[in-house]
């Protein structure tokens, strides 16, 4: 661990030196006048002839550690806030800062050859450093996430999750009172659920995500991103081709006969190991017979960024599904919401004759 921290210290020293050199600009060059640090902490800037910008944030006009360069003429709040939180925490630890301090955004414009064509331009904001370090510049109802982490180290995972939530413990305990669940019970459930898979993505407020990240990388803000709220889907449209007489069920479900027509939704046909359920004869069959009624099963699942509305409507070929599951489960190895639609198989006159005898024998064999 000490070796790792030493290496990080060396890398950061190099970054600081690099940034200090890279951001140097001749005092004879003009400053960047077209620059604005917005109230939401995003920032915009532009300078004629600039091909690249080098920038960093200082605290009380002191370099904490370097950042880098961009060819863009803006930095989003989602890019700025995690960086500012990490800078604030580092400044508190290394400089002992507390209370109101000056966050100084310093930027210089370079040409295509990397030469400075502007002077260093600084815009500042006076902010309470503890609030910045704790991610309070982001509203509490925003959802942020830390990149997937390996869950093989259960102790590390547990410590990271506990640290993430500890400052809000009293508030969480109050919310759990009505359910008669203790804080420890709740946290054990969260930790157990997080460790169920090989990789885990922590989501929470920016402050919680920053605290979680410190257990995986002291400078893990680069692995933090704004988790856009999932798009709610109120209607899922599914297209199902009508089965044909003589068509094998195994062939039917492995071809594009059951397809989602709604973005963000996957639809997977599923069938029992016994075969397709033939409603007409109340038996399971391995192929379809014309005019008979069948129960076509499929599982609806939602891609990342999409969730079902409370009363989501499942439509098949334009009409409501015969049955639409409301709870998630695993069916024939496929996880999602189980649905069914009743459809008659098609066929000609002669195939209908074959169905007639099939139905007799099927019912006799029950």
ChimeraX attribute file (.defattr): number of C-alpha atoms within 10 A of each C-alpha:
attribute: neighborCount
match mode: 1-to-1
recipient: residues
	/A:1	6
	/A:2	7
	/A:3	8
	/A:4	9
	/A:5	12
	/A:6	11
	/A:7	12
	/A:8	15
	/A:9	12
	/A:10	12
	/A:11	12
	/A:12	17
	/A:13	14
	/A:14	14
	/A:15	17
	/A:16	19
	/A:17	14
	/A:18	15
	/A:19	20
	/A:20	15
	/A:21	10
	/A:22	21
	/A:23	25
	/A:24	16
	/A:25	21
	/A:26	14
	/A:27	10
	/A:28	9
	/A:29	14
	/A:30	14
	/A:31	19
	/A:32	19
	/A:33	10
	/A:34	10
	/A:35	18
	/A:36	14
	/A:37	17
	/A:38	12
	/A:39	9
	/A:40	13
	/A:41	19
	/A:42	16
	/A:43	18
	/A:44	15
	/A:45	17
	/A:46	17
	/A:47	20
	/A:48	11
	/A:49	12
	/A:50	19
	/A:51	18
	/A:52	22
	/A:53	25
	/A:54	22
	/A:55	23
	/A:56	22
	/A:57	26
	/A:58	22
	/A:59	23
	/A:60	16
	/A:61	15
	/A:62	13
	/A:63	16
	/A:64	20
	/A:65	20
	/A:66	23
	/A:67	15
	/A:68	14
	/A:69	18
	/A:70	13
	/A:71	12
	/A:72	12
	/A:73	15
	/A:74	17
	/A:75	15
	/A:76	13
	/A:77	19
	/A:78	17
	/A:79	17
	/A:80	16
	/A:81	25
	/A:82	30
	/A:83	22
	/A:84	22
	/A:85	24
	/A:86	23
	/A:87	25
	/A:88	28
	/A:89	20
	/A:90	18
	/A:91	22
	/A:92	16
	/A:93	11
	/A:94	10
	/A:95	12
	/A:96	9
	/A:97	18
	/A:98	14
	/A:99	11
	/A:100	14
	/A:101	18
	/A:102	18
	/A:103	24
	/A:104	20
	/A:105	19
	/A:106	18
	/A:107	25
	/A:108	28
	/A:109	31
	/A:110	24
	/A:111	15
	/A:112	10
	/A:113	8
	/A:114	14
	/A:115	17
	/A:116	22
	/A:117	22
	/A:118	25
	/A:119	21
	/A:120	22
	/A:121	19
	/A:122	19
	/A:123	15
	/A:124	17
	/A:125	16
	/A:126	13
	/A:127	14
	/A:128	18
	/A:129	23
	/A:130	18
	/A:131	17
	/A:132	22
	/A:133	25
	/A:134	22
	/A:135	23
	/A:136	16
	/A:137	20
	/A:138	21
	/A:139	10
	/A:140	12
	/A:141	9
	/A:142	13
	/A:143	18
	/A:144	23
	/A:145	22
	/A:146	25
	/A:147	17
	/A:148	12
	/A:149	15
	/A:150	14
	/A:151	18
	/A:152	13
	/A:153	10
	/A:154	14
	/A:155	10
	/A:156	13
	/A:157	22
	/A:158	19
	/A:159	13
	/A:160	21
	/A:161	22
	/A:162	20
	/A:163	19
	/A:164	24
	/A:165	20
	/A:166	13
	/A:167	14
	/A:168	11
	/A:169	13
	/A:170	12
	/A:171	11
	/A:172	15
	/A:173	16
	/A:174	12
	/A:175	13
	/A:176	14
	/A:177	11
	/A:178	8
	/A:179	8
	/A:180	9
	/A:181	12
	/A:182	14
	/A:183	17
	/A:184	11
	/A:185	9
	/A:186	14
	/A:187	15
	/A:188	15
	/A:189	11
	/A:190	14
	/A:191	18
	/A:192	14
	/A:193	11
	/A:194	19
	/A:195	17
	/A:196	11
	/A:197	11
	/A:198	11
	/A:199	14
	/A:200	17
	/A:201	12
	/A:202	20
	/A:203	18
	/A:204	20
	/A:205	23
	/A:206	30
	/A:207	24
	/A:208	26
	/A:209	29
	/A:210	31
	/A:211	24
	/A:212	25
	/A:213	26
	/A:214	16
	/A:215	16
	/A:216	15
	/A:217	14
	/A:218	15
	/A:219	17
	/A:220	19
	/A:221	23
	/A:222	14
	/A:223	14
	/A:224	22
	/A:225	19
	/A:226	19
	/A:227	16
	/A:228	11
	/A:229	12
	/A:230	12
	/A:231	13
	/A:232	14
	/A:233	19
	/A:234	13
	/A:235	14
	/A:236	21
	/A:237	21
	/A:238	24
	/A:239	17
	/A:240	18
	/A:241	15
	/A:242	15
	/A:243	22
	/A:244	18
	/A:245	21
	/A:246	17
	/A:247	15
	/A:248	17
	/A:249	16
	/A:250	13
	/A:251	12
	/A:252	18
	/A:253	17
	/A:254	12
	/A:255	10
	/A:256	13
	/A:257	15
	/A:258	22
	/A:259	19
	/A:260	17
	/A:261	15
	/A:262	14
	/A:263	12
	/A:264	17
	/A:265	20
	/A:266	17
	/A:267	23
	/A:268	20
	/A:269	23
	/A:270	22
	/A:271	17
	/A:272	11
	/A:273	9
	/A:274	10
	/A:275	16
	/A:276	22
	/A:277	21
	/A:278	22
	/A:279	15
	/A:280	15
	/A:281	19
	/A:282	14
	/A:283	17
	/A:284	16
	/A:285	17
	/A:286	17
	/A:287	18
	/A:288	25
	/A:289	27
	/A:290	23
	/A:291	19
	/A:292	20
	/A:293	19
	/A:294	25
	/A:295	19
	/A:296	23
	/A:297	21
	/A:298	25
	/A:299	23
	/A:300	23
	/A:301	20
	/A:302	16
	/A:303	11
	/A:304	10
	/A:305	12
	/A:306	16
	/A:307	18
	/A:308	19
	/A:309	12
	/A:310	10
	/A:311	10
	/A:312	15
	/A:313	17
	/A:314	22
	/A:315	18
	/A:316	22
	/A:317	15
	/A:318	10
	/A:319	12
	/A:320	15
	/A:321	18
	/A:322	15
	/A:323	15
	/A:324	19
	/A:325	15
	/A:326	14
	/A:327	8
	/A:328	13
	/A:329	13
	/A:330	11
	/A:331	16
	/A:332	11
	/A:333	8
	/A:334	16
	/A:335	14
	/A:336	21
	/A:337	19
	/A:338	24
	/A:339	21
	/A:340	20
	/A:341	19
	/A:342	17
	/A:343	19
	/A:344	21
	/A:345	19
	/A:346	18
	/A:347	18
	/A:348	11
	/A:349	9
	/A:350	9
	/A:351	15
	/A:352	17
	/A:353	11
	/A:354	14
	/A:355	20
	/A:356	14
	/A:357	10
	/A:358	14
	/A:359	17
	/A:360	11
	/A:361	12
	/A:362	15
	/A:363	12
	/A:364	9
	/A:365	8
	/A:366	8
